[in-house]
Amino acid sequence: MAGSGKFFVGGNWKCNGTKDSISKLISDLNSAKLESDVDVVVAPPFLYIDQVKSSLTDRIEISAQNCWTGKGGAFTGEISVEQLKDLGCKWVILGHSERRHIIGENDEFIGKKAAYALSQNVGVIACIGELLEEREAGKTFDVCFQQLKSFADALPSWDNVVIAYEPVWAIGTGKVATPEQAQEVHAAVRGWLSENVSAEVASKTRIIYGGSANGNNCSDLAKKEDIDGFLVGGASLKGPEFASIVNSVT
Ligand SMILES: O=C(COP(=O)(O)O)NO
C-alpha cells in the first residue's frame, strides 16, 4: 500500500482513452524518471485497469475512479472493491465533484463507499471542493468542512486516506487556483483535521490539490506548505507532463 511517501500525486484519467492511447501512455510512464519520495497513482477507466496493471511499472500504483458501497452481488452495473482488488487496485477516488454534481452522489453514499473500501484495505482519495457560486458567496470553508465531516463520520480510520481539494470551478477549466487560494483551503482543512480528528492525523494526512494543475503551474503550487501533491486530470493523459508534475513536488 502506498502511503510511505511524503508526497502523493494521482492521475485521474476520467472517461478517457482507448487500448492504443493507453498503451502509449503506459510506455511513456514506464520510461519516466520519478522522484522517490512521491507516491504515484494512476486511475484508468475500469475497462482498462487490467491492461494498465499488467504492463505499467510497479513504481506506479493503480486506483479506481469509483466503487460500489459494499460486497458485490445483485447490483447491476456496479463494480465491487473485491473485484478492484482482484485486478490489483490499491486506491479508489471517491467524492469526485463530477460524481457529486453530474451523477448526483451525496455525502452519505460517498461515505459508505469510503468506509467499505478502507475496511477492505483499499486506500481512499477523498475529494472535496466548492462550486464557483459557493466560493463567491464566501462558503468555501463551510462546504469543504461539511464534506470533510461526512467522510470523518463514516471512516473507520484515517490511515490510507489522502484528501484531494479540488475547487470545482478549476476542474477542466484552465482556471487553476492561485497558490495562495489553494494554500488557504489546504491549511484550513489541516486545521479542521487537527481540531476534529487529531493532531497526528492532521500532520500525516496528505492534502493534495486538483483543478487544472499542469506542468507550468505545479511548481508554484507545490512550494506551498500544506500542498502535498496533486490529483491531475487532463495533464495526466500526457505521460511526460504528468511525470514533470510528480517531480515538481519534492
Ligand atoms: O478532476 C480533476 C482535475 O482535472 P483537471 O486537471 O483536468 O482540471 N482531478 O480529479
The ligand as an SDF file (V2000), in Angstrom:
LIG
                    3D

 10  9  0  0  0  0  0  0  0  0999 V2000
  -10.7400   16.4280  -11.7100 O   0  0  0  0  0  0  0  0  0  0  0  0
   -9.5480   16.5300  -11.5350 C   0  0  0  0  0  0  0  0  0  0  0  0
   -8.7320   17.6520  -12.1550 C   0  0  0  0  0  0  0  0  0  0  0  0
   -8.9880   17.6720  -13.5400 O   0  0  0  0  0  0  0  0  0  0  0  0
   -8.1420   18.7340  -14.4460 P   0  0  0  0  0  0  0  0  0  0  0  0
   -6.6940   18.5810  -14.0490 O   0  0  0  0  0  0  0  0  0  0  0  0
   -8.4200   18.3000  -15.8560 O   0  0  0  0  0  0  0  0  0  0  0  0
   -8.7070   20.0920  -14.1060 O   0  0  0  0  0  0  0  0  0  0  0  0
   -8.8840   15.6230  -10.7960 N   0  0  0  0  0  0  0  0  0  0  0  0
   -9.5630   14.5930  -10.2200 O   0  0  0  0  0  0  0  0  0  0  0  0
  1  2  2  0
  2  3  1  0
  2  9  1  0
  3  4  1  0
  4  5  1  0
  5  6  2  0
  5  7  1  0
  5  8  1  0
  9 10  1  0
M  END
$$$$
